Amino acid sequence: MFLGRVSCRLSLKPSRPGIFRVAYWKSISQFRVVEHVIPAQHTRHWPRGTEVGYENALKIAVKQYVPKSNGTPQPGDITFIAAHANGFPKELYEPLFEDLQERLSILGRRIRGIWIADIAHQGQSGILNEEALGNDPNWWDFARDLLFLINQKQEEMPQPLVGIGHSMGGSQLAQLSLLHPGLLQALILIDPVIQTENPSKAFAKASTYRRDLWQSRKEAAQSFANSKFYQAWDPRVLERWVKYGLRDLPTELYPRRGDGQEPPVTLTTTKAQEVFSYLRPKYYGSLGMSPECDRDVYGDMHPDDIEKDYPFYRPEPAEILRRLPELKPPTLYIFGKSSELATPALRRKKIETTGVGVGGSGGEPAGRVKEVVLDCGHLVPMEKVNACAEAAASFTASEIGRWQEKTQEWQRRWLERPRKERIGMDDKWREMIGPKAQRP
């Protein structure tokens, strides 16, 4: 891993059997950063998600950001579970975490920790799994990986837990909330990919042909600095893109080392793994069988989502849209005003359906779903870091205050009852169930 000038202390002792913990301390102002490497969830959604023989060998690279100002965490301190966008390493969200910490501190709320992982085929996880990767990742693999991470690290993650995810990561956190409706006490979805129309066609084509090799990191940095695409980014984010979005050669795809004093560099997340998350081919499957009839390979293909003349599809955004009414956590949407994924019609669809169904929060009519629209495109956490953090902090502080009041009242009423009543059937139960049936 490229760490730059960092003082490191490494430990390869397992914190639990089979779970190795690698810790290092670096100067990222407010945080002490701890790295973890954990096993991924058992079995990928689709068979080609891994290379043959590596089905249960994937690892997940995780970073835990612990505020230096919170040396003695207290009940009610917030744990964030964060999730990144497709193709963007987890470290790009560090400026957002810094601004979020500052804003919450002003509001009188303390962060216990922020946890973020690279999905198995991207970022540092992709490097760890380089020889084990296939070409068919499913977005919900990562939702299950996050649940597995939280289960393994639950002693360090008491409630309340809040999810904050960008783009694909927002969809994955929504799926996590459907897997375990009571886990997250609030959900912040930053321009999430949740819609029936396939949003990835233009992105995938551009990424298929994007440049992914430079003679040095310096050359790459200059190329990014000259690009209008990157000029819109907060300088702190761009600095981390140069540091973490690139890796030195050799790699499995580019085994040569180069002849210069500085090693050539390529993208940390290969452009192939990026496009595999944008689109899934429809041209595989069983010989002589149309994709919509091949349930072994394409059983998740909804009839309404099939584009007859387009050779790709992506099932997860439409799937999560259909299940938004079930979403239980109170939800804040942070949209980019000029984002292709956040037209007024698409925004309204999400706001009107989130949480309004059976098992849901009650949605917008109950005050449980809100939105903020910022003057930027899809890359909200890269372009509008401070405004994004301000919106997230305000919503989090409000919802965690509500959660605390509700929890304290429930615990007070519960503990007023004798222990015997709390574990047994009380008089009210017997009254409501009725008298014992008399034998004839």
N, C-alpha and C positions, 0 to 999 in steps of 0.2 A: 504494500500500500504506500502511496506517495503521501507523506505526512508533512513535508517541508521541514522547517526548523522547529522541532517539537521535542521537549524532554519526555522520554518514554519510560514506563516501568511495565514490563510484561509479566504476566502470570499465566501459566498453562495448566494450573491445577484445576480440576473440575469442581465447580461450585455444587453440582449434583452429579450423580453418575451419568456419564454420557454428554454432559453439558460443559463445554469449555468456555472459560471467561478470559478475555484478553482486555486488560485495562490500561489506559494511558491518560495522562493529564496534559492538557494543552491550554494555551491562553486564548480562550474565546470569551473574554471579559466576564460575563456573569456566571458562566457554567463550568463545572467540572464534568468532563466527558469520559464516560466509561463505555468501552466496546465489549460486545458479547458476540459469540458465534454459537448458534443453537441449531439443533436439528429442525428440518422442515416437517410439516405434517405428513403423516403416512399416506403415500400414493397420490399421484397427480390426477387431475380430473380426466385428461385425455392421455392415452398410452404414449404418444410421441412427445409428451411433455418432457421426457428424459430419454437419454441414450439407453439402449438395451443393457441390462445388468446394473443400472444405477437407480432403479426405481425408488429405493429407500435410502439413498445416499446424499440427498441434497442438504445443504447448510444455508442458514440465513445469517447475514451480517447485520448486527443491530447496534445502534448507538443510544445511550441513555444520557440525557443532559440533566445534571443535578445542580440547581442554583447554589452558588457559593454562599448566598445570603441566608440559606435555609439549612443550617447545620443540624437543627433539631426539629424534624418535621412533626407537625401536630395533626390530630384528627381533623378532617375537612380540607387539608391541603390537596391540591389538584394534581392528578396524573393525566397527562395528555398522551394519547395514542395517535401518532401522525402517520400519514401515508402519502407517498410522492406520486407525481405524474409519470406517464410513460416516457422513458428515455432520460429522465432527470435524476441524478444521484441525490440521495437523502440529504447530503450536506448543504445543498442549495437552499434549504429551508432554515438554516441556522440564523440568518438575519431576521427572519420572521419570528423565530423563537426568542431572540434577544429583545425585539420590540414588544412581543407579547408579554414577556417577563416584566419589562418596565411598566407597561400599561396596567397589568394586573396588580403590580405593587402599589401604584397610585390609587387603585380602587380598593386596596386593603385585602387583596387575595394573594395567597402564597402558592407557588408551584412546588410540588414534591419532586416531580421529574417529568421529562418529556422523552418518550420512546419512539424511535423511528427506525424502520428496517428497509433495506433494499430488497425488492422482490427477487425471487430465487434466480432469475435469469438476467438480472440487471445490476449495475453498480458493483459494489464489492462482493455481493452475493454471487453475481455472475462470474467474477474472477474465481471465487472459491469453488464454484461448480462448473468451471470452464469445460472440463472433459465429460461432464455428466449431462449437459444440456441437450434437449431435442429441439424441435421446431414448431411445437404446438402448445404454447402456454394458455391456460385458462385464467381469467381474472379472478375467479373465485378460489383458485389455489391459494392466493395470498390472503384472502379473508380467513381461510382455515389456518394458514400459517400464523396470522396474528392472534387468533384464538388460542392456538397452541403456545405461542410466546407468552401470552397473558397467563395462561394456566401454569406454565413453568415458573414464571416470575411473580406470581400473585402475592407473595410475602412482601415484595417491594412495591406493590400496586394496590393498596387498600382503596376503597371508594372514597371520593368520587373519581370516576374515570370519564374523560371527555375525548371524543374523537375529532380530529381535524385533518381533512384530506383534500388534496387538489386533483382535479381532473379524474383520471382513472382511479386515483387513490380515494377520491370522494365516493365513487361507486363501490369500491371495495369495503369502505367503512360502513356504508349503508347495508351492504350484504352481511357484514359482521353483526350489525344490529338486528338483522333478520335471523341470523343463526342463534343469537343470544339476546333477546329483546331487553332484558334487564341489566345488561352489562354496562352500557354507556349512559351516563346521566345527561349528556348533551352531545349534539352532533353539529359540526361546522363543516359544510360542504362548499368548497371553493371551486366555482365553475365546474361542477361535476359532469361527467359524461353519462347522462341519463336521458335517453330519448329513443324513439322508434326509428327515426331516420338514421342511416349509417353515417356517422360523423367523420369517419376516419379515412375516406377515400383520398381526399386531397393531401392529408398529412402523410399517408402511407406512400403515395407516389413521390412526394418530395423527399422523404427519408430514404426511399429505395436508391435514389441517385445522389444523395448528399455526399460531400467529401468526408472521408474518415481516416486520412493519413496525412501527417505533416512531418517535415524533416526534423523539427525540434519543438519543444513546448513553447519556446519564444516565438517561433514562426506562427504557431497556432494562435497564441495570444494576440499577436498583431492582426491576424486574419479576423478574429472575433471583434477586436476593437474597431475595425474598419466596416463592420457589418451593421446595417441599420437595425437588423433583427435584435442584435445584442446591445446596441446603443440605448435601447429603451429600458434596459435592465438597471436595477439598483447596482452601483459599483461593487457593493459587498457580495452580491449574488454572482456577478461576473467573475470576481476574484476566485470564488469557490468553484465555478465552472471550469476555469483553467486548471485549478488544482485537483479537483476530484472527477471532473467530466472526461479527463484524458488519462491514459496509462502508457507507460513506456513499453516499447517493443523489447523483446519478442513476445508474441502472443500465439495462441493456437492458429488464428487466421493469418497472422503476419509473423512468421518465425524468424525473419532476418533481423539482425541487430543494428545495421547501419554502419557507416564508416566515419561519421563525424564525431566530434568531441561530445556532443550531446546526443542522447538516443532519440530516434524518431518516436513519435507518439501517435496513438490512435484513440478512438472513442472508448471510454471505459465500458459503456453498454454498446455492444456491437449494433450496427444499424440493422442487421438481420433480426436480432432479438427484439429490437424496437418495432420493426414493421410486423413481426409475428404477433405483437400485442395489439396492433392497429386492426389487422384483418386476418381472417381465417379462410383458407381456400375452400371452394366448393368442388374443385375438380379432382379431389381424391375420393376414396370410398370404394365400394364394391363394384366390380366389373359388371357393366350392363344394367346398373341400378341408378336411377336419378337420385341426387342428394336428398331431396325431401322424403324419399321412401327408404333411405338407408339409415335406420334408427341406430345401428351400432356405431356409426361414425358421426351422424348428423341428427341425433335424437333430440337435440336442444334447438333445432331450427323451427321457429314459429312460422306457420303458414303466412301470416300477415307481413312478415319481415323479409320474405324472399324477393330479391330483385332478379327477375328471370334472366336477364341478359348480362348480369354482372357476375364475374367468377369468384367473388369473395363475399363474406358476410362477417358479422360480429354479434353474437347473441346476447352478451351480458347487458349492454346499455338498455335494450328494450325490455329484457327480463326484469331488471330492477325497476324500471318505470312502472310496469304492471303491478309491482308489489309495494310501491310507495305508500299506498293507503295503510299498509300494515306497520309502517315505521313507528316505533314507540318513543325513541328519545326526542325531546324538543329539538328543533332543527333550525339552524341559521344557514341560509344560502348567501354566499358572497359571489356575485356575478361580475364579469367584465362587460361593460356597456357595449363594446364593439366586438365581443366574442361571437364566433359563429355558433357556439353552443348555447348562447344566452340571448336569442332574439326575444322580443316581448312575448311572443306566443309561446315559445319554449319555457320561458321563465314562469309564465302564468300557469302552464300545465303542471309544472312541478309544485308550485305553491298551492294550487287548488287541490291536489291529490295527496300530498304528503300527510300521513297520519290520520286521515279521515275515516279509515275503515276499521274493521274488527281488529282489536289488539293494538290499534294505533294510538297516538298521543291526543287525538282530538283535532289536530291540524290547525290551520289558520283561524277557523272560527273560535277555537278555544284559546287562542293566543300562543299556541305552541310552535308555530312555524312563522319565521320572519325572513326578510330579505334585505340585502344591501347591494346596491349597484355602484361600482366604481368606474371611473373614467379610464378604462384601459381595455386590452384584449383578453384573450384566454389565460395568459400567463400572469395572473393577478399577483401571486406571491413573489414574482420576479420584478414586476414593474411598479407595484404599489404596496411595498412591504409595510410601511408604517400605517397606512390607512386600513390595510387588511388586518393588521394586528390590533388596531384600535377597535374595529368592528367585532373581531373575535373576542377580545378581552371584555368588552361591554356586555356581550351576550353571555359569555361564560360566567362573569361575576353575578349577573342577574339570575341565571338558571341554577347556579350552585347555591346561591342564597335561598332560593325556593326549595331546592332539594334538602338543604340543611334543616329548614323549618319543618318540612314534611317528615323527615327522618326523626328529628328530635321529638316531635309530637307522637309519632307512632311508637317510638321506644318508651316514652314516658307512660303512655297508656298500657303498653305491654308489660312493663316492669311493675306497674301498680298491682298486678294480679299475682297471687302466690304461685310459686314454681309448680306446685301440683296441678293448678288449673292450666298452666301454660303447656303442660305436656299430656294432659288428660282431657276427658270429656267433661265439660262443666254443666251447670244446671241449665244454662241457656240452650246448649246442644240438646239435652234430653227433652226440654220443653218443645223445641222446634221439631224434633223428630217424632214426637208423640209417644203415648204410653206403650208399654210392652204388650204385644199381642197376647190375648188370652187363649189358652188351649181349649178346644171344644170338650 
